[in-house]
Each structure stands twice: as structure tokens, then as C-alpha cells.
Amino acid sequence: VSGLQVLPVNGLPEITEGDDLGELIAGAAELEDGDIVVVAQKVVSKAEGRVLELDAIDVSSAAREIAAADGRDARQVQAVLDEAARIVRRRGGFVIAETRHGFVCASAGVDASNAPAPGQIVLLPLDPDASAAALRARLREVTGRELGVLVSDSFGRAWRQGTTDVAIGAAGVPVLLDLTGVRDSTGYELHATMIAVADEIAGAAELVMGKTNGIPAAIVRGLGLEGDGNARELVMPSDRDLFR
Amino acid sequence: VSGLQVLPVNGLPEITEGDDLGELIAGAAELEDGDIVVVAQKVVSKAEGRVLELDAIDVSSAAREIAAADGRDARQVQAVLDEAARIVRRRGGFVIAETRHGFVCASAGVDASNAPAPGQIVLLPLDPDASAAALRARLREVTGRELGVLVSDSFGRAWRQGTTDVAIGAAGVPVLLDLTGVRDSTGYELHATMIAVADEIAGAAELVMGKTNGIPAAIVRGLGLEGDGNARELVMPSDRDLFR
């Protein structure tokens, strides 16, 4: 590896439902073969119309009770409960949940920041791997380039402060690098070593995207790793999960 | 931000106790002001002599019992118990522990891969933030450059497959970017949003370092973020930790 470049995709407009993300990104960036295009979940969700009006949500008594604990919006809590397959932890109205995709994250991925308008919230894509694959196909169509695509989101972590961006959707990108059985430079055989390269790529992209400067996509160039995984492989299988 | 570069530091020799990492890195790389030098924990530990001979470890009956569960080396299990402040989870001889630094990771950071010689294991630095600060001071002395330094290690995550590199030591680097109260591009005020940029930087560096190709350091250039934190800030305070 001679080195990586991580480049912001500047100049994208506000994304709304139905927008052609592939065409917009292709028009804003000079893509090269082998580039990995990392797109923030928020814009993918907006393009796919995964946006709810808070006023249109029917609030259950459970959501009302949870929200009352610390003065949250019961409609937003209801959206979290609707998106959650399982509540992992809860403190007051703050909920860490497993989504239907198997991801464990705050609020089951429901978020009001960077929503199209006040009074709206944004949900995760229904199938972020499919979102990545569709965007990849569209980018290939528009640019003729062989690219990888990641859909990224900011997840908190157990035991560590702060969020890091991770991959929730992937296409044409190595996701897990399995080094089991490979020998290190001293000849020691590595055991059960898998590197979540897709999460590291998503985190690297976050460093040039930011949450507040309206840059929802970045390019990671020069990775030089072969592979084509999907982000569901990043979900720990339940039989190996010591934290269920 | 115009973009990041992530560059491997090629040509470093095998590191042994007492080596001057600062001089070696300065000799192997063209450093620039503002660069962040990311160094793998393994070489920091080796330079600091944090290496044990398995044969020199007195094995307790507890370690013998745990090791027997799946045929592990009882001496290595003993080293894990010695390094652990608390066992967080255990399945057979596989232990997830909280270290004395407060980090939660597999085997309390004890690892046999990339050890100087067979029959040896490598422990985490006693104070990785101090290791980072000392390396930073030495790099400034040798190069005259204002740099940041991260000490990185590969940690597993709850619920997600694979490891990502995170920061266990930091000096002269922004560690947590606190966006609480900042407004997004649509005017929405972000709540309790902190980004663990040091972990994202460490992960980006891993992409050019790898576990098996003997590249134990990398440079992240062009971040353009001010800040000077230490990696202990990345440990979730126990009153906010929902997973203790």
C-alpha cells in the first residue's frame, strides 16, 4: 500500500426524496476505478423517502411513559419503538436498540438532526446493503467506473465515549478481512483475527464529512484491497455474541 | 477540509526494548507540521520492554482452570488475569476484560502475535497517553515539527464482527469532537453528539498498516482539526456506561 486519500465530495445539494444520488455524486466528484464512495445514511434515507412527519405518528401509552421520564417527544420515542426489533438498554427516554437489520445503535437509528424540515425525523434505509448496491450500479452506469459503495452511520460504542462512523450498507467493498491462519512477520499464526475494514473506511470518511458542514459523501482512494462483502456480515452472529 | 492522506511509514526495523521510536520514525518518514503519527501499540510496548517470557509466569489454579476449558496456554491466561482490573465477559478461555487504564478489550490487551520471539507475549503500555506524549516530544526534538501522536490497538466491539483500530494513547491530537449545541445545516441543534475522531484516525491508519506486513506506523495528514486530548477521555465514565 502506498497510501490512502480521503476526499470530501463538495457541492452536493440538499437531498430530497427521489433524488438521483448517483448522478449527483458523479457530477460533483472525479471518480476513478477502485474508489470507494462513502455516503452518509442520512442522505440515502432522504433520497429513499425514509422520513416521517412527527405529527403523523400514533403514540402508544408505552411511548408516552418512556418519553415522560426525561421530557422527550413521545412521537419520536414511538418511532424508535417502531423501528426497534429489541430494546438492548434504556435509561429514561434514551434507548439503545437492535434494528431489524441486526444493528445495535442509539434510538434504532431514528434521528431528527439533518432532517429535511423541522417536525420530521429520518429512519434508516429499509435495506442499506441494497441501497449501496443500487447506488453502485447507478454510479457505474453514469461514470463507467468500477467503484465500491458504503452507506455509513454514526454509532456509539459500549465502554467508549463518542461515536464513530461505521458501515451499515456495502457493495463492491471488502467488509471483513479474515486473517485467521495468516502468519505475522515473526511467523506466529494469527487466530480468529478479522478486521472490520468497512467500518474503518467509514470512520476515515467521517473525518472529512462532519455532521454540520453539509458534506454527506466522501471518496476513499488507494485502498488496494480486493473483496465484495455486505454490511450484514458486520452483525455479530448471536451464537458468538457475548453481549446479547 | 480539502482531504486527508494516510501514508504508511515503510522501512522500520523490528523494534526491541530501548529503541528510539522517535528517531526511527523521523528517519523513515518525511514529517510535516500538523501530521498525526499513528503507532501500533505492539511496537510501543516492545520499545518499552512490556514483554513477558511465558516460562517466567507463575500460574495460579484459577488460570489453570480457565485455560483447561479450551486448551489454552495457562501461562498466557495468567498474564491476562494479571493485566485485568475486571473480567467483563468470559467464554471458556476467551476473556474480555477491563484493563487498569479502563479499556475494555479481549485478553486485557495481552497478545502473542508479533511478539519479539516465540514463547513471549506483549502487554499494553503502562500509560499509553504518556507513551504518546514522550514520542511526540522526541519527534519534535528530532524533526522540529509540531505533530500529534496516537498509539493504536485493535479492539473488538460488542455486537459487531471484526476489530477496528482505536486510540489507546494520544498527545497533541483532537480526541473527542463535542458538537453538543452546534447546529446542523438545517438549523437543528445537535444533542449529546461527540465524535471519537481519535478512534477514526486510528482506524484510518490501520488501513495502510495491516497486521502481517510489518508496517507498525502511519501518518495521517490534512485533518485540519484543532485539539489536544488524551485517550483516557475515550473511556466511558461509569455513570454514563449502560454496559458495565
Interface residues (C-beta under 8 A of the other chain):
Chain A: V1 S2 G3 L4 Q5 V6 L7 P8 E14 R89 R91 I96 E98 F103 V104 A112 S113 N114 A115 P116 A117 P118 S154 R157 A158 W159 R160 Q161 G162 T163 T164 D165 V166 L176 L177 L179 V182 R183 D184 S185 T186 G187 Y188 L190 T193 M194 I195 A196 V197 D199 E200 I201 G203 A204 E206 L207 V208 G210 K211 T212 N213 G214 I215 L223 E233 L234 V235 M236 P237 R240 D241 L242 F243
Chain B: V1 S2 G3 L4 Q5 V6 L7 P8 E14 R89 R91 I96 E98 F103 V104 A112 S113 N114 A115 P116 A117 P118 S154 R157 A158 W159 R160 Q161 G162 T163 T164 D165 V166 L176 L177 L179 V182 R183 D184 S185 T186 G187 Y188 L190 T193 M194 I195 A196 V197 D199 E200 I201 G203 A204 E206 L207 V208 G210 K211 T212 N213 G214 I215 L223 E233 L234 V235 M236 P237 R240 D241 L242 F243
